[in-house]
Amino acid sequence: MTDSSPSKTSEVLRAVQNNSFATPANYFQSGYKSQEKVSVMETKILVFEQDIINTYSKKDQFSCQKYFEYLKLIEGNTFLGYKKCTKILGVKQ
């Protein structure tokens, strides 16, 4: 036998119609201080770019070095083409 008597059903219906159970609490805690955004993790560089470059062969390291020189050269001289840059850097095509 279920325990849903007409009086309990009518109480639930009244609560639903009045929204008495669904309204949020409207009170403020007097001693509450909200936390500012705090970074949990510190910014630490674990592996440097040069450490990664050092894992490659000497030939690849030379190529990488020349590539970075090429990027610096192009940054200041956008009118230069790649052929002119290879002559300036002393790299074979």
Secondary structure, 3 states (H helix, E strand, C coil): CCCCCHHHHHHHHHHHHHCCCCCCCCCCCCCCCCCCCCCCCCCCCCCCHHHHHCCCCHHHHHHHHHHHHHHHHHHHCCCCCHHHHHHHHCCCC
